[in-house]
Amino acid sequence: MTYPAWSHSAEEVLQHHGVDPAKGLSTKEAEKRLKEHGLNELKKPDPTSMLSLVLEQFDDTLVKILLMAAFVSFGLAFFEGEDLGIGAFVEPGVILLILILNAIVGVWQEANAENALEALKQMSAETSKVIRDGVMVCICMQGCHVFKEDYIMVA
């Protein structure tokens, strides 16, 4: 089970992880934790394909009901014996047009959100100040050599 650090004081958290606030982690201990836990980085999710983004737009109960209504309306217009011409297909056509426009807007918003998230990642800090061996040092975040047990200086 994960230690609920948010519900404890800073001193309790440091004590739990065996970190001296004056010295921080030792370089030797940091290397040990790197071998033990690996790099401290989030795994990049696989990029979402355009097809799956489009299909996700139709995975909603209301959209499914509207699709069924459009198909039923198309079926009635097609198999109805009366000769109503093109006018019988206007209602289902409008429903489908609205659903397609909704999907286009949804995919566009999703793509913009992914681009905005990537831009935020590019703006994140490249270094972090931690206490190692009693000295404040700057560590490059590209290598993700900051550990949960590090005493990080925020300011």
WONORTA-V69031 format. One record per residue. N is the residue number from 1. RES is the residue in one small letter. BURIAL is b if it has 9 or more other ideal C-beta (glycine too) atoms within 8 Angstrom, else e. Layout:
# WONORTA-V69031
n=N res=RES burial=BURIAL
n=N res=RES burial=BURIAL
This chain:
# WONORTA-V69031
n=1 res=m burial=e
n=2 res=t burial=e
n=3 res=y burial=e
n=4 res=p burial=e
n=5 res=a burial=e
n=6 res=w burial=e
n=7 res=s burial=e
n=8 res=h burial=e
n=9 res=s burial=e
n=10 res=a burial=e
n=11 res=e burial=e
n=12 res=e burial=e
n=13 res=v burial=b
n=14 res=l burial=b
n=15 res=q burial=e
n=16 res=h burial=b
n=17 res=h burial=b
n=18 res=g burial=e
n=19 res=v burial=b
n=20 res=d burial=e
n=21 res=p burial=b
n=22 res=a burial=e
n=23 res=k burial=b
n=24 res=g burial=b
n=25 res=l burial=b
n=26 res=s burial=b
n=27 res=t burial=e
n=28 res=k burial=e
n=29 res=e burial=b
n=30 res=a burial=b
n=31 res=e burial=e
n=32 res=k burial=e
n=33 res=r burial=b
n=34 res=l burial=b
n=35 res=k burial=e
n=36 res=e burial=e
n=37 res=h burial=e
n=38 res=g burial=e
n=39 res=l burial=e
n=40 res=n burial=b
n=41 res=e burial=e
n=42 res=l burial=e
n=43 res=k burial=e
n=44 res=k burial=e
n=45 res=p burial=e
n=46 res=d burial=e
n=47 res=p burial=e
n=48 res=t burial=e
n=49 res=s burial=e
n=50 res=m burial=e
n=51 res=l burial=e
n=52 res=s burial=e
n=53 res=l burial=b
n=54 res=v burial=b
n=55 res=l burial=e
n=56 res=e burial=b
n=57 res=q burial=b
n=58 res=f burial=b
n=59 res=d burial=e
n=60 res=d burial=e
n=61 res=t burial=e
n=62 res=l burial=e
n=63 res=v burial=b
n=64 res=k burial=b
n=65 res=i burial=e
n=66 res=l burial=b
n=67 res=l burial=b
n=68 res=m burial=e
n=69 res=a burial=b
n=70 res=a burial=b
n=71 res=f burial=b
n=72 res=v burial=e
n=73 res=s burial=b
n=74 res=f burial=b
n=75 res=g burial=e
n=76 res=l burial=b
n=77 res=a burial=b
n=78 res=f burial=e
n=79 res=f burial=e
n=80 res=e burial=e
n=81 res=g burial=e
n=82 res=e burial=e
n=83 res=d burial=e
n=84 res=l burial=e
n=85 res=g burial=e
n=86 res=i burial=e
n=87 res=g burial=e
n=88 res=a burial=b
n=89 res=f burial=b
n=90 res=v burial=e
n=91 res=e burial=b
n=92 res=p burial=b
n=93 res=g burial=e
n=94 res=v burial=e
n=95 res=i burial=b
n=96 res=l burial=b
n=97 res=l burial=e
n=98 res=i burial=b
n=99 res=l burial=b
n=100 res=i burial=e
n=101 res=l burial=e
n=102 res=n burial=b
n=103 res=a burial=b
n=104 res=i burial=e
n=105 res=v burial=e
n=106 res=g burial=b
n=107 res=v burial=b
n=108 res=w burial=e
n=109 res=q burial=e
n=110 res=e burial=b
n=111 res=a burial=b
n=112 res=n burial=e
n=113 res=a burial=e
n=114 res=e burial=b
n=115 res=n burial=e
n=116 res=a burial=e
n=117 res=l burial=e
n=118 res=e burial=e
n=119 res=a burial=e
n=120 res=l burial=e
n=121 res=k burial=e
n=122 res=q burial=e
n=123 res=m burial=e
n=124 res=s burial=e
n=125 res=a burial=e
n=126 res=e burial=e
n=127 res=t burial=e
n=128 res=s burial=b
n=129 res=k burial=b
n=130 res=v burial=b
n=131 res=i burial=b
n=132 res=r burial=b
n=133 res=d burial=e
n=134 res=g burial=e
n=135 res=v burial=e
n=136 res=m burial=e
n=137 res=v burial=e
n=138 res=c burial=e
n=139 res=i burial=b
n=140 res=c burial=e
n=141 res=m burial=b
n=142 res=q burial=e
n=143 res=g burial=e
n=144 res=c burial=e
n=145 res=h burial=b
n=146 res=v burial=b
n=147 res=f burial=b
n=148 res=k burial=e
n=149 res=e burial=b
n=150 res=d burial=b
n=151 res=y burial=b
n=152 res=i burial=e
n=153 res=m burial=e
n=154 res=v burial=e
n=155 res=a burial=e
